[in-house]
Amino acid sequence: MANAPELATTLDEYLQFEDASLRRHEFFGGRIHQTADITMRHNRISGNVMLALGDHFEGTPCQVFVSGVKLHVQATDSVYYPDVFVYCGSAIANGEKLVDDALLVVEVASES
């Protein structure tokens, strides 16, 4: 398993590192940060939100994604794994693993 680099890095270096890693990491502030493990409760809440949003956006060009797809926030050149997000664009980059911008982002809060 690859360890997250301690030094600042570029977006391209992060994407290469993330493709080779067994764990998920987010990228912000020019650094790679490992994500926390997800509990069953957290997963259940995210799933319920995804289902409700999926019903709401049925028949629109928007798509609802949950946790495994990376969101690139262009304004800060950061990459996150939101718990749930709504994407209404058409172009998907990086082998359908990374999208730019979102209509809505949902994060499930946890004690950690």
DOLO-64972 format. One line per field, with one value per atom (N, C-alpha, C): chain; atom name; residue number from 1; x, y, z; residue in one letter. Coordinates in nm, 4 decimals. Layout:
BEGIN
cadena	(A;...)
atomo	(CA;...)
num	(NUM;...)
x	(X;...)
y	(Y;...)
z	(Z;...)
residuo	(A;...)
//
This chain:
BEGIN
cadena	(A;A;A;A;A;A;A;A;A;A;A;A;A;A;A;A;A;A;A;A;A;A;A;A;A;A;A;A;A;A;A;A;A;A;A;A;A;A;A;A;A;A;A;A;A;A;A;A;A;A;A;A;A;A;A;A;A;A;A;A;A;A;A;A;A;A;A;A;A;A;A;A;A;A;A;A;A;A;A;A;A;A;A;A;A;A;A;A;A;A;A;A;A;A;A;A;A;A;A;A;A;A;A;A;A;A;A;A;A;A;A;A;A;A;A;A;A;A;A;A;A;A;A;A;A;A;A;A;A;A;A;A;A;A;A;A;A;A;A;A;A;A;A;A;A;A;A;A;A;A;A;A;A;A;A;A;A;A;A;A;A;A;A;A;A;A;A;A;A;A;A;A;A;A;A;A;A;A;A;A;A;A;A;A;A;A;A;A;A;A;A;A;A;A;A;A;A;A;A;A;A;A;A;A;A;A;A;A;A;A;A;A;A;A;A;A;A;A;A;A;A;A;A;A;A;A;A;A;A;A;A;A;A;A;A;A;A;A;A;A;A;A;A;A;A;A;A;A;A;A;A;A;A;A;A;A;A;A;A;A;A;A;A;A;A;A;A;A;A;A;A;A;A;A;A;A;A;A;A;A;A;A;A;A;A;A;A;A;A;A;A;A;A;A;A;A;A;A;A;A;A;A;A;A;A;A;A;A;A;A;A;A;A;A;A;A;A;A;A;A;A;A;A;A;A;A;A;A;A;A;A;A;A;A;A;A)
atomo	(N;CA;C;N;CA;C;N;CA;C;N;CA;C;N;CA;C;N;CA;C;N;CA;C;N;CA;C;N;CA;C;N;CA;C;N;CA;C;N;CA;C;N;CA;C;N;CA;C;N;CA;C;N;CA;C;N;CA;C;N;CA;C;N;CA;C;N;CA;C;N;CA;C;N;CA;C;N;CA;C;N;CA;C;N;CA;C;N;CA;C;N;CA;C;N;CA;C;N;CA;C;N;CA;C;N;CA;C;N;CA;C;N;CA;C;N;CA;C;N;CA;C;N;CA;C;N;CA;C;N;CA;C;N;CA;C;N;CA;C;N;CA;C;N;CA;C;N;CA;C;N;CA;C;N;CA;C;N;CA;C;N;CA;C;N;CA;C;N;CA;C;N;CA;C;N;CA;C;N;CA;C;N;CA;C;N;CA;C;N;CA;C;N;CA;C;N;CA;C;N;CA;C;N;CA;C;N;CA;C;N;CA;C;N;CA;C;N;CA;C;N;CA;C;N;CA;C;N;CA;C;N;CA;C;N;CA;C;N;CA;C;N;CA;C;N;CA;C;N;CA;C;N;CA;C;N;CA;C;N;CA;C;N;CA;C;N;CA;C;N;CA;C;N;CA;C;N;CA;C;N;CA;C;N;CA;C;N;CA;C;N;CA;C;N;CA;C;N;CA;C;N;CA;C;N;CA;C;N;CA;C;N;CA;C;N;CA;C;N;CA;C;N;CA;C;N;CA;C;N;CA;C;N;CA;C;N;CA;C;N;CA;C;N;CA;C;N;CA;C;N;CA;C;N;CA;C;N;CA;C;N;CA;C;N;CA;C;N;CA;C;N;CA;C;N;CA;C;N;CA;C;N;CA;C;N;CA;C;N;CA;C)
num	(1;1;1;2;2;2;3;3;3;4;4;4;5;5;5;6;6;6;7;7;7;8;8;8;9;9;9;10;10;10;11;11;11;12;12;12;13;13;13;14;14;14;15;15;15;16;16;16;17;17;17;18;18;18;19;19;19;20;20;20;21;21;21;22;22;22;23;23;23;24;24;24;25;25;25;26;26;26;27;27;27;28;28;28;29;29;29;30;30;30;31;31;31;32;32;32;33;33;33;34;34;34;35;35;35;36;36;36;37;37;37;38;38;38;39;39;39;40;40;40;41;41;41;42;42;42;43;43;43;44;44;44;45;45;45;46;46;46;47;47;47;48;48;48;49;49;49;50;50;50;51;51;51;52;52;52;53;53;53;54;54;54;55;55;55;56;56;56;57;57;57;58;58;58;59;59;59;60;60;60;61;61;61;62;62;62;63;63;63;64;64;64;65;65;65;66;66;66;67;67;67;68;68;68;69;69;69;70;70;70;71;71;71;72;72;72;73;73;73;74;74;74;75;75;75;76;76;76;77;77;77;78;78;78;79;79;79;80;80;80;81;81;81;82;82;82;83;83;83;84;84;84;85;85;85;86;86;86;87;87;87;88;88;88;89;89;89;90;90;90;91;91;91;92;92;92;93;93;93;94;94;94;95;95;95;96;96;96;97;97;97;98;98;98;99;99;99;100;100;100;101;101;101;102;102;102;103;103;103;104;104;104;105;105;105;106;106;106;107;107;107;108;108;108;109;109;109;110;110;110;111;111;111;112;112;112)
x	(0.0847;0.0000;0.0891;0.0569;0.1334;0.0985;0.2012;0.1790;0.1674;0.0862;0.0664;0.1967;0.2368;0.3568;0.3411;0.4494;0.4462;0.4609;0.5277;0.5548;0.4385;0.4364;0.3348;0.3502;0.2398;0.2385;0.1458;0.1404;0.0508;-0.0730;-0.1733;-0.2953;-0.2645;-0.1819;-0.1473;-0.0753;0.0159;0.0867;-0.0116;-0.1054;-0.2077;-0.2878;-0.3333;-0.4153;-0.3389;-0.2106;-0.1283;-0.1152;-0.0885;-0.0760;-0.2071;-0.3188;-0.4495;-0.4852;-0.4504;-0.4772;-0.4030;-0.2860;-0.2048;-0.2335;-0.3112;-0.3328;-0.4506;-0.4412;-0.5502;-0.6482;-0.6045;-0.6898;-0.7270;-0.8321;-0.8743;-0.8093;-0.7751;-0.7150;-0.7791;-0.7843;-0.8313;-0.7112;-0.7297;-0.6196;-0.6650;-0.6019;-0.6291;-0.5082;-0.4919;-0.3762;-0.2450;-0.2510;-0.1299;-0.0778;-0.1583;-0.1163;-0.2207;-0.1745;-0.2602;-0.2980;-0.4290;-0.4797;-0.5642;-0.5329;-0.6090;-0.7485;-0.8494;-0.9862;-1.0121;-1.1107;-1.1480;-1.2279;-1.2266;-1.3092;-1.4564;-1.5432;-1.6861;-1.7567;-1.8420;-1.9181;-2.0438;-2.1064;-2.2310;-2.3404;-2.3473;-2.4476;-2.4271;-2.3027;-2.2671;-2.3076;-2.2784;-2.3112;-2.4620;-2.5358;-2.6820;-2.7431;-2.6938;-2.7439;-2.7121;-2.5892;-2.5504;-2.6381;-2.6650;-2.7491;-2.8907;-2.9465;-3.0815;-3.0869;-2.9840;-2.9775;-2.9662;-2.8826;-2.8652;-2.9972;-3.0696;-3.1984;-3.2981;-3.3055;-3.3994;-3.3622;-3.2342;-3.1907;-3.2099;-3.1853;-3.2068;-3.3505;-3.4434;-3.5856;-3.6153;-3.5585;-3.5834;-3.5329;-3.4168;-3.3559;-3.3891;-3.4770;-3.5204;-3.5732;-3.5291;-3.5752;-3.5034;-3.4008;-3.3213;-3.1839;-3.1027;-2.9672;-2.8721;-2.9196;-2.8333;-2.8190;-2.7016;-2.6712;-2.6312;-2.6648;-2.6290;-2.5193;-2.4121;-2.2993;-2.2792;-2.2269;-2.2021;-2.0586;-1.9889;-1.8567;-1.7427;-1.7631;-1.6518;-1.6037;-1.6724;-1.6340;-1.5733;-1.4602;-1.3905;-1.4519;-1.4576;-1.5066;-1.3904;-1.3603;-1.2539;-1.3151;-1.2745;-1.3212;-1.2170;-1.2508;-1.1543;-1.1074;-1.1958;-1.1618;-1.0451;-1.0320;-0.9234;-0.8263;-0.8485;-0.7685;-0.7563;-0.8710;-0.8789;-0.9626;-0.9428;-1.0204;-1.0725;-1.2018;-1.2676;-1.3478;-1.3795;-1.4741;-1.5978;-1.6892;-1.8088;-1.8916;-1.9660;-2.0529;-2.1568;-2.2184;-2.3160;-2.3027;-2.3107;-2.3168;-2.3957;-2.4467;-2.5263;-2.4437;-2.4300;-2.3511;-2.4416;-2.4438;-2.5338;-2.4588;-2.3289;-2.2512;-2.2523;-2.1853;-2.1825;-2.0450;-1.9397;-1.8044;-1.7548;-1.7061;-1.6457;-1.5017;-1.4099;-1.2670;-1.2085;-1.0805;-1.0015;-1.0685;-1.1092;-1.1672;-1.2937;-1.3744;-1.5007;-1.4817;-1.3716;-1.3465;-1.3445;-1.3461;-1.3287;-1.4205;-1.5018;-1.5872;-1.5495;-1.5766;-1.5509;-1.6816;-1.6829;-1.7960;-1.9202;-2.0071;-2.1289;-2.2407;-2.3616;-2.4778;-2.5009;-2.4812;-2.5075;-2.4088;-2.3555;-2.2659;-2.3234;-2.3301;-2.3797;-2.2680;-2.2362;-2.1403;-2.2141;-2.1988;-2.2592;-2.1610;-2.2039;-2.1162;-2.1022;-1.9842;-1.9608;-1.8858;-1.8786;-1.8095;-1.6618;-1.6014;-1.4586;-1.4373)
y	(-0.1168;0.0000;0.1229;0.2193;0.3424;0.4346;0.5018;0.6009;0.7381;0.8255;0.9599;1.0397;1.1084;1.1909;1.3016;1.3335;1.4396;1.5771;1.5849;1.7127;1.7575;1.8873;1.9414;1.8742;1.8652;1.7950;1.8666;1.8196;1.8777;1.7902;1.8414;1.7644;1.6374;1.6481;1.5291;1.4248;1.4682;1.3733;1.3066;1.3839;1.3273;1.2199;1.2508;1.1555;1.0260;1.0356;0.9154;0.8368;0.9078;0.8426;0.7725;0.8407;0.7872;0.6628;0.6616;0.5443;0.4210;0.4406;0.3285;0.2911;0.3707;0.3501;0.2563;0.1817;0.0957;0.1715;0.2841;0.3686;0.4949;0.5607;0.6847;0.8048;0.9025;1.0264;1.1439;1.2582;1.3808;1.4729;1.5736;1.6636;1.8071;1.8758;2.0173;2.0822;2.2107;2.2818;2.2299;2.1684;2.1145;1.9895;1.9305;1.8118;1.7004;1.5790;1.4604;1.4237;1.4030;1.3715;1.2446;1.1464;1.0218;1.0474;0.9837;0.9994;0.9044;0.9392;0.8561;0.7354;0.6301;0.5133;0.5506;0.4836;0.5124;0.4048;0.4475;0.3529;0.3074;0.2037;0.1546;0.2611;0.3332;0.4384;0.5489;0.5903;0.6933;0.6487;0.5246;0.4694;0.4636;0.4259;0.4173;0.5557;0.6578;0.7937;0.8414;0.8204;0.8604;0.7921;0.6644;0.5902;0.6443;0.6782;0.7346;0.8695;0.9526;1.0827;1.0605;0.9652;0.9369;0.8927;0.8062;0.7598;0.8741;0.9599;1.0725;1.1691;1.1983;1.2887;1.2240;1.0940;1.0234;1.0339;1.0179;1.0339;1.1764;1.2731;1.4142;1.4511;1.4007;1.4385;1.3411;1.2461;1.1513;1.2291;1.1912;1.2548;1.3843;1.4198;1.5390;1.4935;1.5836;1.5454;1.5287;1.5550;1.5469;1.4027;1.3735;1.2410;1.2545;1.1546;1.1544;1.0510;1.0938;1.0045;0.9931;0.8795;0.8555;0.8082;0.8683;0.8422;0.7943;0.7136;0.6585;0.7425;0.8516;0.9375;1.0648;1.1044;1.2242;1.3495;1.4556;1.5852;1.6840;1.7395;1.8388;1.9774;2.0517;2.1888;2.2793;2.3290;2.4055;2.5324;2.5989;2.7269;2.7143;2.5986;2.5780;2.4686;2.4127;2.3018;2.1909;2.1540;2.0503;1.9342;1.8171;1.6986;1.6337;1.6074;1.5474;1.4256;1.3405;1.2307;1.2680;1.3483;1.3828;1.2583;1.2636;1.1506;1.1318;1.2420;1.2395;1.3717;1.3681;1.4939;1.4779;1.5924;1.5973;1.6681;1.6020;1.6531;1.6652;1.7835;1.8065;1.8301;1.8130;1.8312;1.7066;1.7155;1.6009;1.5369;1.6159;1.5621;1.5059;1.3843;1.3220;1.2885;1.3288;1.3136;1.1948;1.1669;1.0694;0.9324;0.8803;0.7462;0.7346;0.8397;0.8433;0.8272;0.8805;0.8779;1.0175;1.1211;1.2581;1.3506;1.4282;1.5269;1.6657;1.7648;1.9040;1.9704;2.0274;2.1058;2.0204;2.0724;1.9998;2.0996;2.0559;2.1381;2.1392;2.0237;2.0071;1.9075;1.9379;1.8460;1.8220;1.6934;1.6562;1.5834;1.6307;1.5635;1.5196;1.3947;1.3424;1.3662;1.4424;1.4733;1.3506;1.3388;1.2304;1.2847;1.2050;1.2494;1.2778;1.2073;1.2274;1.3509)
z	(0.0000;0.0000;0.0000;-0.0847;-0.0940;0.0215;0.0756;0.1803;0.1173;0.1779;0.1246;0.1369;0.0307;0.0371;0.1402;0.2114;0.3113;0.2470;0.1330;0.0700;-0.0167;-0.0439;-0.1344;-0.2710;-0.3423;-0.4692;-0.5664;-0.6880;-0.7883;-0.8018;-0.8693;-0.8929;-0.9716;-1.0754;-1.1546;-1.0707;-0.9836;-0.8963;-0.7995;-0.7469;-0.6593;-0.7330;-0.8543;-0.9301;-0.9578;-0.9892;-1.0108;-0.8810;-0.7709;-0.6409;-0.6033;-0.6228;-0.5838;-0.6655;-0.7934;-0.8772;-0.8274;-0.7653;-0.7188;-0.5730;-0.5031;-0.3598;-0.3330;-0.2253;-0.1815;-0.0922;-0.0356;0.0491;-0.0269;0.0169;-0.0486;0.0188;-0.0653;-0.0184;-0.0892;-0.0206;-0.0826;-0.1009;-0.1838;-0.2190;-0.1969;-0.1027;-0.0832;-0.0171;-0.0448;0.0083;-0.0485;-0.1680;-0.2283;-0.1598;-0.0730;0.0023;-0.0098;0.0101;0.0053;0.1485;0.1706;0.3035;0.2967;0.3834;0.3859;0.4413;0.3821;0.4297;0.5466;0.6269;0.7410;0.6937;0.7729;0.7436;0.7615;0.6873;0.6909;0.7721;0.8649;0.9472;0.8737;0.9242;0.8648;0.8748;0.9869;1.0050;0.9017;0.8862;0.7884;0.6481;0.6158;0.4846;0.4621;0.5649;0.5552;0.5304;0.6018;0.5826;0.4414;0.3963;0.2604;0.1563;0.1758;0.0818;0.0764;0.1918;0.1954;0.1241;0.1445;0.0758;-0.0745;-0.1155;-0.2576;-0.3215;-0.2541;-0.3075;-0.3212;-0.2201;-0.2256;-0.3373;-0.3511;-0.4575;-0.5945;-0.6032;-0.7292;-0.7755;-0.6814;-0.7142;-0.7590;-0.6882;-0.7198;-0.8597;-0.8975;-1.0253;-1.1391;-1.1129;-1.2176;-1.3382;-1.4570;-1.5799;-1.6149;-1.5387;-1.5685;-1.6174;-1.6683;-1.7090;-1.5903;-1.4712;-1.3525;-1.3050;-1.2482;-1.1954;-1.0492;-0.9686;-0.8271;-0.8060;-0.7398;-0.7119;-0.5617;-0.5208;-0.3791;-0.3587;-0.2715;-0.2144;-0.3049;-0.4040;-0.4803;-0.5964;-0.6273;-0.7392;-0.6831;-0.7403;-0.6932;-0.7545;-0.6742;-0.7182;-0.7184;-0.8358;-0.8490;-0.8367;-0.7353;-0.7157;-0.7802;-0.8987;-0.9781;-0.9084;-0.8354;-0.7724;-0.6751;-0.6107;-0.5144;-0.5582;-0.6774;-0.7292;-0.6248;-0.5695;-0.4673;-0.5190;-0.4598;-0.4969;-0.3692;-0.3687;-0.2531;-0.2962;-0.1981;-0.2147;-0.1331;-0.1883;-0.1107;-0.0813;0.0276;0.0595;-0.0502;-0.0936;-0.2027;-0.2766;-0.4103;-0.4835;-0.6123;-0.6584;-0.7804;-0.8858;-1.0007;-1.1123;-1.2338;-1.2943;-1.4079;-1.5384;-1.5387;-1.6607;-1.7467;-1.8609;-1.9514;-1.9607;-1.9473;-1.9627;-1.8298;-1.8334;-1.7157;-1.7515;-1.6646;-1.6920;-1.6163;-1.6413;-1.5662;-1.5592;-1.6736;-1.6765;-1.5942;-1.5945;-1.5207;-1.3709;-1.3172;-1.1735;-1.1140;-1.1989;-1.1521;-1.2301;-1.1590;-1.2248;-1.1738;-1.2563;-1.2202;-1.1812;-1.0640;-1.0150;-0.9900;-0.9063;-0.8696;-0.8418;-0.8636;-0.8306;-0.6802;-0.6160;-0.4735;-0.4152;-0.2969;-0.2264;-0.0873;-0.0482;0.0841;0.1580;0.2770;0.3648;0.4901;0.5272;0.6493;0.7623;0.8615;0.9755;1.0653;1.1273;1.2204;1.3406;1.4451;1.5659;1.5418;1.4471;1.4202;1.3355)
residuo	(M;M;M;A;A;A;N;N;N;A;A;A;P;P;P;E;E;E;L;L;L;A;A;A;T;T;T;T;T;T;L;L;L;D;D;D;E;E;E;Y;Y;Y;L;L;L;Q;Q;Q;F;F;F;E;E;E;D;D;D;A;A;A;S;S;S;L;L;L;R;R;R;R;R;R;H;H;H;E;E;E;F;F;F;F;F;F;G;G;G;G;G;G;R;R;R;I;I;I;H;H;H;Q;Q;Q;T;T;T;A;A;A;D;D;D;I;I;I;T;T;T;M;M;M;R;R;R;H;H;H;N;N;N;R;R;R;I;I;I;S;S;S;G;G;G;N;N;N;V;V;V;M;M;M;L;L;L;A;A;A;L;L;L;G;G;G;D;D;D;H;H;H;F;F;F;E;E;E;G;G;G;T;T;T;P;P;P;C;C;C;Q;Q;Q;V;V;V;F;F;F;V;V;V;S;S;S;G;G;G;V;V;V;K;K;K;L;L;L;H;H;H;V;V;V;Q;Q;Q;A;A;A;T;T;T;D;D;D;S;S;S;V;V;V;Y;Y;Y;Y;Y;Y;P;P;P;D;D;D;V;V;V;F;F;F;V;V;V;Y;Y;Y;C;C;C;G;G;G;S;S;S;A;A;A;I;I;I;A;A;A;N;N;N;G;G;G;E;E;E;K;K;K;L;L;L;V;V;V;D;D;D;D;D;D;A;A;A;L;L;L;L;L;L;V;V;V;V;V;V;E;E;E;V;V;V;A;A;A;S;S;S;E;E;E;S;S;S)
//
